[in-house]
């Protein structure tokens, strides 16, 4: 059984007198930095000089420094820039200024687990990973709650690495929901596998194929969009709030029977085998090598696939249909 921590289990006094440098001010950097600041912590921002993020962070009331300067000034360096950018930034702007006893924080274990970042032995290496996008982290914090988070410790030089991770998680509001202790390995691999076979890859391919089958059978694209994509959100909302059995109780008996008998014939043993193959590529490091190589070579495949999605009929019809529901602007 995993260990779950709540407000009563965590003492934030370990952060007293500590300065936290949040590196990056994108979705997670913005949300986490503001939550930590509102919780009374001493937070500065480290960025590449003078860009839009720099101006926004200053407007939000932060002291902003070049990344190397922020590292020098801080006790905890919380790295919230994209995975592919982290190794070079770490090598050039963070590693030279790490002193014994400092802590490196991450919200995803990718670079530590796959050893594209190898910290010195005399710093703490921790992870605080909110299980939600930045806007949700901030929104739930402001509503006096929080998103659940994962914490992990890779190195505990100070003897207080776990307490530090928990204190940061509490300052994000996560201990109101629950904080699960895990490892860098398990967080990284389960996150990548889940994204690929279900949360991103699985869902969008299921929706695309469903839409294309309906259109091929002669149904109007607008109707096909509602059936294959729009209503997926309603089903997921039911699962989120009530579980799968609760969702099944909310739909018609016809939908229940059709879904339970036909679903396993569509997502069958062959699909499961493909999922397991994808999972093995994450576990053995093949996916990480492929992705880092793709990024280093200019993201040709990445950009081509993204363009295909942006130009797909599903997206063009969807823009119009979403505007009908008041959830998107008509293109």
N, C-alpha and C positions, 0 to 999 in steps of 0.2 A: 504493500500500500504506500502511496505517496504521502509525504508530509505536507499539510496545508497550514499556513499561518494566517492569523487574523490580527486586527488592531491590538488586542490585548496581549499578543505574543511578542510584540516588537517595541523596542526602546530606541527612539531616534537620537538619543543623547550622544551616540557614537559619532554623529556628524557635527557636533558642536565645535566651533572653531575651524571647521574644514571649509575650504573653498572648492567648489565644483566647476570645472570647465566643461560645458556642453559643446562638443565639436560638431558643427552643422546646425542649420536652422531651417531644415525642411519640415516635412509633416511631423515626424517624431521629435526632431530637435526642438521645434517651436512648442509643441504640446508639452513635452517633458520639462523643458526649461521653465516654462511659465508655471507649471504645477509645482515644481520644486521651489521656485521663488515664492509663490503664494503660500507655501508651507513653511516659510521663514528661513529657508536655506540661502547660503551665500553662493549665488550662481553668476558666472560670467559666460560669455559666448566666444568661441574660437572659430574664425572663418578665414577664407581666402580674402585678401584685402579688397575693400570697397566694391561690393556688388549689391544687388537688390536685397539679398538676405541681410547684409550688414546694415543697410538703412532700416529695414524692418525691425531688426533686433534692437537697434538704438531707439526707434520710436516706441517699442514695447517696454523701454525702460532698463535695458541691460547695458552693462559696460561690455564693449566688444573689442576684441584684440585679434591680431594675427595669430594663427594657430600655434606657432612656436612660442609666442609671448604668453598666450593663455596657458600653455602647458607649464611654463616656468612659474607662473603665478599660482598654480593650483595644486591641491592635494589629491583630487580625484579627477581623472580625465575620462569623460563619458563620450564615447565615439559613436555619433549618430549620423554619419555620412554613408553613402551607398557602399555595399560590399566591395564592388570592384575598385572603388577609389581608396579604400582604407589602406591597402598595403603600401602604396607609394607615399601617401600622406604620413603614415606611421613612420616609415623609414626616414623620410626627409625632415619632418616637422615635429615628430613626437619623440621617437626613440632617443635622439641625442640629448634630450632635456629631461629624461626620466631620472629621478633620484630614488635611492632606496627608501621604501616605505610608502611611496605613492601608490595609487590604485588606478588600474585601467578598467573602465566599464564599457560594456557592449549591450546592445539589445537583440543581437543575433550572433550565434556562435560561429558563423561560417569561416571567418579568417583564422580564428584560434583553432578550431577543430581541424581544418585542412592545412594548418601550419604555414599559411602565407603571411601570418604575423606570429613571430616567436618572441615574446617578451623576456626580459632578463628575469633571473630567479628571485630578485629582491624587490619585486613589486607584487601587490595583490592583483589578481585578474578575476573579475566578476562579471556576471550578466544579470540584468534586470530587463525582462522581455515582456512588455504589456501585450496581451493577446487581443489586440484591436488596433485599427489605424489611428494615426495621430489625432484627427478631429474627435474620434470617440473617446480617446484618453482624456482630452481636455474637456469635452462636454460632460462626461460623467463625473469628472473631478469637480466641476463647477456646480453640479447638481448634488454635491455632498456624498457622492458614491465613488466608484472607480471601476476600471476594467480589471479582470483577473490578470495576474502576471506570473511569469516563471522566474525563478532565481537559480543561479548556479555559481559555483566557485571552482575555478581552474587552478589558481594558486592562492595560498593563504600565508603570505610572508609575515603579515602583521599579527596574525592570530585573531583578527577581527573582520576578516573578509566577508564572512556570512552575515554578521551583524550589520556591516555596511550595506550589503545588497538588500537586506530586509528593510533597513531604514530608508533607503532610496525608494523601494517599492511602496512603503507606507506613505512616503511623502508624495507619491503619485496618486494616492487614494486606493491603491490596489488591495491593501489588507482589509478594506471594507468588504470587498468581494471575495478575496481569498488568494493567497500566493502559494504556488506549488514549487517545491524544491526539486530540481532535476540536475542534469549534467549538460555541459556544452555539447557533447556528442549526441545525446538524445534529443535535445532541443533542435540542433541543426538538422539532423537527419530526418526527424519526424516532420519538421516544418517544410523542408524541401520536398519530401515525398508527398505530404498532404497537398501542397500547392500544385504539384504536377499531376497527380492522379485524381484529385477531387476538386479542390477549391478554385483553381484557375483552369488548368488544362482539362480536367474531366468535365467540369460544368460547361465551359464554353464549347467544347466539342460535342457534348450531348445536345446543347441548345442548337448549335449550327446544323448538326445532322438531322435533328427533329424538324427544324424549319425547312431544310432543303427537301426532305421527304414529303412534307405536306405540300410544298410548292410544286414538286414534281408530280404529285397526284392530282394537281389541278386546282387546289384551294388558293384563294386570293392571298398574296403575300401579307396583307394587313391582318387577315384572320390567322394566318400561319404564325405571325409574330406573336399575337396574343396568346395562342395556344402553346407555343414552344418556348417563349421567353418571358413575356409579361407576367403570366400566371406563376412562373417558377418562383418569383419573388414572394408571392402570397403563400405558396407552399413552404418555402424556407422559413418565412416568418412564423408559420404555425409550428414547424419543427423546433425553431428556436425557443418559442414560448412554452410549448406543450410536449415536446418530444415527438418521435415518429408515431407512436401509438396514439398520441393526442391529435396529431395531424390526421391520421386515418379516421378518427372519430369525427373530425370536422368536415370531411368530404362525403360525397354521396356513396351509398352502398355499391352503385355501379362503378364509381371511380375506385373504391376499395378493391373490388373483385378484379377489375381489369388491371389495376396497378400491381396487385400482389401475385397475379398469375402470369402476366405478360412481362413485367419488369425483369424477373430472373432470366427470361429467354433473350432479352436484349443485352442486359449486363450479365453475361454468362461466364462460364469457366474460362473461355478464351480471353475475355476482357480481364478477368482476374489474373491470368497468367501474364498478360502484358503489364498490369500494374506491378506485379512482383518483379518483373524484369526491370522496370523503371526504378523501383525501390533499390534493387541491387546496384544499379549504376550510381545512385546517390551514396550508398553505403561504401562502395569500393573506391569512391573518389572520381570516377569517370566523368560524372556530370560537372563537378566543380572544375576539373581541368578543361572540359569543353567550353564551359561558360567563360572562364577567365581568358582562354585563347580567343574566343569570339569577341570579347570586349577589347582585347589588345589589338586585334586585327581590324577594328573599325565597325564591328557589329553589322556586317553585311547581311547575314541570315536574319538576325534580330529585326533589322529595319525592314527587310523584305516581307517578313511574316506580319509585322505590325501594319504595314501598308495594306496587305491583303485583307486584314480584318477591317481596317478603316474604310475600305472600298467595297466590302461585301454588301449584298442586297439587304441582308438582315439588319445591318447598321443604318442603311439609308431609310428603309421602311421604319425602323425603330425610332429614329429621330422624330419622324412625323407622329408616330403613335404615342411616344412619350409626351409630346407637347399636348396631346388631347387629354392626358391624365394630369397635366400641370406639373410634371416632374422633370421636364427637359425643354430646351429651347429648340424650336423648329429650325433646321438648317436651311 
